[in-house]
Amino acid sequence: MNKKIYEMHAQICKVFTSPKRLEIINLLRDGEKTVNDLAGQAGVLQANISQHLTVLRQNNVVTTRRDGANVYYKIANPKILQACDLMREVLLEQLAENETLAKRMS
């Protein structure tokens, strides 16, 4: 059981190696959006956003809902946002520590 969880953990972490996918996750924080919404907000081509959304969907990070011609994307589980927020806090703390250390050494 533990080995399977480690494999799943490693696989989902690969999803979060793309800064653009992290940005998409953050853009979906406020609710569902279409590919066009996301492309406009992220400032990238729709095709590029679609590729990233495919990876996110295949790994159950986002889910979809179709309404006529539009497909809406949303975060599959709010704990994904909590995990991203926690990692961001850790990184901000590390940056602050590094800046403090650099100031001490100069």
C-alpha positions in Angstrom: 0.0 0.0 0.0 2.8 2.5 0.9 4.6 1.9 -2.3 1.5 2.6 -4.3 0.9 5.9 -2.4 4.6 6.9 -3.0 4.1 6.2 -6.7 0.9 8.2 -6.8 2.5 11.0 -4.8 5.5 11.2 -7.2 3.1 11.2 -10.2 1.0 14.0 -8.9 4.1 16.0 -8.0 5.2 15.8 -11.7 2.0 17.7 -12.6 3.1 20.6 -10.4 6.6 21.0 -12.1 5.2 23.4 -14.7 4.9 27.1 -13.6 2.1 27.5 -16.2 0.1 24.7 -14.7 0.6 26.2 -11.2 -0.7 29.5 -12.6 -3.8 27.8 -14.1 -4.5 26.2 -10.7 -4.3 29.6 -9.1 -6.6 31.1 -11.8 -9.1 28.4 -11.0 -9.1 29.3 -7.3 -12.1 31.7 -7.7 -14.2 29.2 -9.6 -14.6 27.5 -12.9 -13.4 29.0 -16.2 -13.3 28.2 -19.9 -10.1 27.7 -21.9 -10.6 31.2 -23.4 -11.0 32.7 -19.9 -7.8 31.1 -18.8 -5.8 31.9 -21.9 -6.8 35.6 -21.6 -5.9 35.8 -18.0 -2.6 33.9 -18.4 -1.7 35.8 -21.5 -0.9 32.6 -23.5 -2.4 30.9 -26.5 -5.5 28.8 -26.1 -3.7 25.7 -27.5 -1.0 26.0 -24.9 -3.6 26.3 -22.1 -5.5 23.3 -23.5 -2.3 21.2 -23.4 -1.8 22.0 -19.7 -5.5 21.4 -18.9 -5.2 18.0 -20.5 -2.4 17.1 -18.1 -4.3 18.5 -15.1 -7.5 16.6 -16.1 -5.7 13.3 -16.7 -4.2 13.6 -13.2 -7.6 14.5 -11.6 -6.4 18.0 -10.6 -9.3 19.6 -12.5 -12.7 18.4 -13.6 -14.8 19.6 -16.5 -18.4 20.6 -17.1 -19.9 21.1 -20.6 -22.4 23.8 -21.3 -23.3 24.0 -24.9 -20.1 24.7 -26.9 -18.2 25.7 -23.7 -16.2 23.4 -21.4 -15.7 24.8 -17.9 -12.8 23.7 -15.8 -12.6 23.7 -12.0 -10.3 22.4 -9.3 -11.3 18.8 -8.5 -10.6 18.9 -4.8 -10.1 22.1 -2.7 -7.3 20.3 -0.8 -5.2 20.8 -4.0 -5.3 24.5 -3.4 -4.4 24.1 0.3 -1.4 22.0 -0.7 -0.3 24.6 -3.2 -0.8 27.4 -0.6 1.3 25.4 2.0 4.1 24.9 -0.4 4.0 28.6 -1.4 4.3 29.6 2.3 7.3 27.3 2.7 9.0 28.9 -0.4 8.3 32.4 0.8 9.8 31.6 4.2 12.9 30.2 2.5 13.2 33.4 0.4 12.9 35.5 3.5 15.6 33.4 5.3 17.9 33.6 2.3 17.5 37.4 2.2 18.2 37.7 5.9 21.3 35.6 5.5 22.5 37.6 2.6 22.1 40.9 4.5 24.0 39.5 7.4 26.9 38.5 5.2 27.2 41.8 3.4 
